[in-house]
Amino acid sequence: MPFRRLRHKTQVFVAPDGDHFRVRLTHSLEVAQIGRTMARALGLNEDLTEALCLAHDIGHPPFGHAGEDVLQAAMAKAGGFDHNAYAIRLLTRLENPYPLFPGLNLSWEALEGLAKHNGPITDAPWALAEADAQYSLELASWPGLEAQIAGVADDIAYDNHDIDDGLRAGLFGLEALLGVPLAASAWDAVRGRYPGVAEARLVPELVRDLIGRMVNDVLAETRRRATGMKSIEEVRAAGRPLAGFSDEMAAGEGALKAFLHAHMYDAPSVKTVRAEAQSMLAALFDAYRADPGRLPREWRPPRGDETALSRAIGDFIAGMTDRYAIRRYEEFVGPARLPEGL
């Protein structure tokens, strides 16, 4: 169920009304496609890599990172909120499809990879610390290559698919995008392969070309860094990531990210909707805190424990989709005032 709910959770655009914009579900599927391809080429465990890619965003609350910021502030006195830690909590404690034990009975490698797909953790949030106490996830070490590949696949997917969404939404044009050297180089190659073809027909090929360049770079660089390594113990003891971009590609990808932040993630129209969504989610959290009886009975903690109450509200809200959060806001607070469009 948490995976299915990703269909209605924000990727960049809040509750998008366009049929073709990415949401957390489609993003996760695209990450899995890229991750599995790289795992196969490197001779890694494809099934583990795919599982990590599919589940890497399962802990995101409604309204994406904007919603996470709200929950972090609302739960500050209860240890805060972190979407990655919440994912582990969700998969080990909150989801209970089996009659004899909590969680999804995932392997240690899956839990460890999900916890650390962005690298070692030295100051674990409370939810992750609880899971670590139960499963000993070796949080301070680097994870296996499958998790590292999942983390890089995430970057490759959202970099390139946000180009597609940003162009489709009209947040920037092709001419502006080609001010990014990596995009310009790929565009020149695409135009050289297909002279005379209309620009609009070549944009999908531009995205494919960029994905291919990044994937091939990661494969070459990962093979170079991991030369001579024969065991997972050597991977963990390396003290650095073994899967990643070359220095040249990292610089190009960083410039692309900076462009997307300036022209897409921080675009005025996107920020306006994001701010209103944050206001709504903060008000919804306050409504549950003012009257815990609004929580479903099975989510209500013992009375008088404010930390437990904040965490229960955070758990419940974090599992909501955008549209469910909007409906509950309208039920408990008032009409939603999300601007039309993005």
C-alpha positions in Angstrom: 0.0 0.0 0.0 2.7 2.6 0.8 4.2 2.0 -2.7 0.8 2.4 -4.4 0.3 5.7 -2.5 3.3 7.1 -4.2 1.1 7.6 -7.3 -0.4 10.6 -5.5 2.6 12.1 -3.8 4.5 15.1 -5.0 7.7 14.8 -7.0 8.2 18.4 -7.9 4.7 19.7 -8.6 2.1 19.5 -5.9 -1.0 17.4 -6.7 -0.2 17.9 -10.5 -3.2 18.3 -12.7 -1.2 17.4 -15.9 -1.4 13.8 -16.9 2.3 13.6 -17.9 4.2 15.1 -15.0 6.2 12.8 -12.7 5.0 11.8 -9.3 6.9 9.8 -6.7 5.6 6.5 -8.2 6.7 7.1 -11.8 10.0 8.6 -10.5 10.7 5.4 -8.5 9.9 3.2 -11.5 12.3 5.2 -13.6 15.0 5.0 -10.9 14.6 1.2 -10.9 15.0 1.0 -14.6 18.3 2.9 -14.5 19.5 1.1 -11.4 18.8 -2.4 -12.7 20.5 -1.6 -15.9 23.7 -0.5 -14.1 23.5 -3.4 -11.7 23.4 -5.9 -14.6 26.3 -4.3 -16.3 28.4 -4.4 -13.2 27.4 -7.9 -12.2 25.7 -6.9 -9.0 22.5 -8.3 -7.4 19.8 -6.9 -9.7 16.9 -7.8 -7.5 18.4 -6.1 -4.5 19.2 -3.0 -6.6 15.7 -2.9 -8.0 14.1 -3.2 -4.6 16.2 -0.4 -3.2 15.4 1.8 -6.1 11.7 1.1 -5.9 11.5 1.8 -2.1 14.0 4.7 -1.8 11.3 7.3 -1.7 8.6 5.4 0.1 9.1 7.5 3.2 8.3 10.8 1.6 5.3 12.7 3.1 2.7 14.6 1.1 4.0 17.6 -0.8 7.5 16.1 -1.0 10.5 17.9 0.6 8.2 20.9 1.4 6.0 18.5 3.5 9.1 17.1 5.2 10.2 20.5 6.3 6.8 21.1 7.9 6.9 17.8 9.8 10.5 18.4 10.9 9.5 21.7 12.4 6.2 20.4 14.0 8.0 17.4 15.5 11.2 19.2 16.6 10.5 18.5 20.3 9.8 14.9 19.5 13.0 14.2 17.6 12.0 15.7 14.2 11.2 14.0 11.0 13.4 12.5 8.3 11.9 10.8 5.2 14.6 8.2 5.0 14.3 7.2 8.6 10.5 7.2 8.3 10.9 4.7 5.3 12.7 2.3 7.6 10.1 2.8 10.3 7.3 2.2 7.8 8.9 -1.0 6.5 9.8 -2.5 9.9 7.0 -1.3 12.3 4.0 0.5 10.8 3.1 -1.7 7.8 1.7 -5.0 9.2 0.4 -7.2 6.4 1.5 -10.4 8.1 -0.2 -11.9 11.2 2.9 -13.0 13.2 5.3 -10.1 13.0 5.4 -6.3 12.2 6.9 -4.9 9.1 7.6 -6.5 5.7 10.2 -9.1 6.8 12.8 -7.5 4.5 16.4 -8.8 4.4 19.1 -7.1 6.3 20.8 -6.0 3.1 17.6 -4.3 1.9 17.1 -2.4 5.2 20.8 -1.4 5.4 20.8 -0.3 1.8 17.6 1.8 2.2 19.0 3.4 5.3 22.3 4.3 3.7 21.8 4.7 0.0 22.9 8.3 0.3 26.0 7.3 2.4 27.0 6.6 6.0 25.0 8.1 8.9 26.8 9.4 12.0 23.8 11.1 13.7 20.8 8.9 13.2 17.3 10.4 13.6 15.3 8.8 16.3 13.3 6.5 14.0 16.4 5.2 12.3 18.2 4.8 15.7 15.3 2.6 16.8 15.6 0.4 13.8 19.4 0.3 14.1 19.0 -0.9 17.7 16.9 -3.8 16.5 18.8 -4.7 13.3 22.3 -3.3 13.7 22.5 -1.6 10.3 26.2 -0.6 10.6 25.1 3.0 9.9 28.6 4.5 10.0 30.0 2.4 7.2 29.4 2.7 3.4 26.7 0.4 2.1 27.1 -2.3 -0.6 27.4 -1.3 -4.2 23.7 -2.1 -4.9 22.7 0.7 -2.5 25.3 3.1 -3.9 24.1 2.4 -7.4 20.5 3.1 -6.3 21.6 6.5 -4.9 23.3 7.4 -8.2 20.3 6.2 -10.3 18.1 8.5 -8.2 20.2 11.5 -9.3 20.3 10.4 -12.9 16.6 9.9 -13.1 15.4 13.1 -11.5 18.0 15.3 -13.3 16.9 14.2 -16.7 13.2 13.6 -16.1 12.9 17.0 -14.5 14.3 18.5 -17.7 11.4 16.8 -19.5 8.8 18.1 -16.9 10.3 21.6 -16.8 10.2 22.0 -20.5 6.6 20.6 -20.6 5.5 23.0 -17.9 7.0 26.0 -19.6 9.3 26.8 -16.6 12.2 27.1 -19.0 12.9 26.8 -22.7 15.3 24.8 -24.7 17.5 27.8 -25.4 18.0 28.4 -21.7 18.7 24.8 -21.0 21.4 24.7 -23.6 23.3 27.3 -21.5 24.3 24.3 -19.4 27.5 22.8 -21.0 26.5 19.2 -20.5 23.1 19.7 -22.1 24.6 21.7 -25.0 27.1 18.9 -25.7 24.4 16.3 -25.8 22.2 18.5 -27.9 24.9 19.0 -30.5 25.3 15.2 -30.7 21.6 14.7 -31.1 21.3 17.3 -33.8 24.3 15.7 -35.6 22.6 12.3 -35.6 19.3 13.6 -36.8 19.8 16.7 -39.1 16.7 18.3 -40.3 14.4 16.8 -37.6 12.2 19.4 -35.8 13.5 20.4 -32.4 10.4 19.3 -30.6 11.0 15.8 -31.9 14.5 15.7 -30.6 13.9 16.7 -26.9 13.1 13.1 -25.8 16.3 12.0 -27.6 18.2 14.7 -25.7 17.0 13.2 -22.4 17.9 9.7 -23.5 21.3 10.9 -24.6 22.0 12.5 -21.2 20.8 9.5 -19.3 23.1 7.3 -21.5 26.1 9.6 -20.9 25.6 9.6 -17.2 25.0 5.8 -17.0 28.1 5.0 -19.0 30.2 7.4 -17.0 29.1 5.8 -13.7 29.8 2.3 -15.1 33.3 3.3 -16.1 34.1 5.2 -13.0 32.7 2.5 -10.7 34.8 -0.2 -12.4 37.9 2.0 -12.0 37.3 2.7 -8.3 36.4 -0.9 -7.5 39.3 -2.5 -9.4 40.7 -5.4 -7.4 38.0 -5.6 -4.9 36.6 -9.0 -4.3 34.3 -8.8 -1.3 31.6 -6.7 0.3 33.9 -6.3 3.3 36.4 -4.5 1.0 33.6 -2.3 -0.3 32.6 -1.3 3.2 36.2 -0.8 4.3 37.0 1.5 1.3 36.0 4.6 3.3 34.5 6.3 0.3 31.8 5.7 -2.4 32.8 3.3 -5.1 29.8 4.0 -7.4 29.6 7.5 -8.7 30.3 10.0 -11.4 33.8 10.9 -12.7 35.1 14.3 -11.6 34.3 15.7 -15.1 30.7 14.3 -15.1 30.2 15.4 -11.5 31.0 19.0 -12.5 28.6 18.8 -15.5 25.8 17.2 -13.5 26.3 19.8 -10.7 25.8 22.6 -13.2 22.7 20.9 -14.5 21.3 20.6 -10.9 22.1 24.3 -10.3 20.1 25.2 -13.4 17.1 23.1 -12.4 17.1 24.7 -8.9 17.1 28.2 -10.3 14.6 27.6 -13.1 12.4 24.8 -11.8 12.5 24.0 -8.1 12.7 27.6 -7.1 10.5 29.0 -9.9 8.0 31.5 -8.5 5.0 29.5 -9.6 6.3 26.4 -8.0 7.3 28.2 -4.8 3.9 29.8 -4.4 2.1 26.4 -4.5 4.7 24.9 -2.2 4.3 27.6 0.4 0.5 27.2 0.4 0.9 23.4 0.7 3.3 23.9 3.7 0.8 26.2 5.4 -2.0 23.6 4.9 0.1 20.7 6.3 1.2 22.7 9.3 -2.4 23.6 10.0 -3.4 19.9 9.6 -0.8 18.8 12.1 -2.0 21.4 14.6 -5.6 20.2 14.1 -4.6 16.6 15.0 -2.6 17.8 18.0 -5.5 20.0 19.2 -7.8 17.0 19.0 -6.1 13.6 18.9 -9.5 12.0 18.6 -9.4 13.0 15.0 -6.8 10.3 14.5 -8.0 6.8 13.6 -8.3 4.8 16.9 -5.4 2.5 16.0 -3.1 5.5 15.6 -3.9 7.2 19.0 -1.1 6.9 21.6 -1.6 6.9 25.4 -2.9 10.2 26.7 -0.4 12.5 28.3 2.6 11.5 26.2 3.3 14.5 24.0 6.3 12.9 22.3 4.3 9.8 21.4 1.4 12.0 20.2 3.7 14.1 17.9 5.3 11.0 16.5 1.9 9.3 15.9 0.6 12.4 14.1 3.8 12.5 12.1 3.5 8.8 11.2 -0.1 9.2 10.1 0.4 12.4 8.1 3.6 11.1 6.4 1.6 8.2 5.0 -1.0 10.5 3.4 -1.1 11.3 -0.3 -1.3 14.9 -1.4 -5.0 14.7 -2.2 -5.9 12.9 1.1 -4.0 15.5 3.1 -6.0 18.2 1.2 -9.3 16.5 2.0 -8.4 16.2 5.7 -7.4 19.9 5.7 -10.7 20.8 4.2 -12.5 18.7 6.7 -10.8 20.0 9.8 -9.6 23.5 8.9 -11.2 25.0 5.9 -11.2 25.4 2.1 -7.9 24.6 0.4 -6.3 27.6 -1.4 -3.9 25.9 -3.6 -3.3 28.1 -6.7 -4.3 26.5 -10.0 -1.7 25.1 -12.2 1.5 23.7 -10.7 
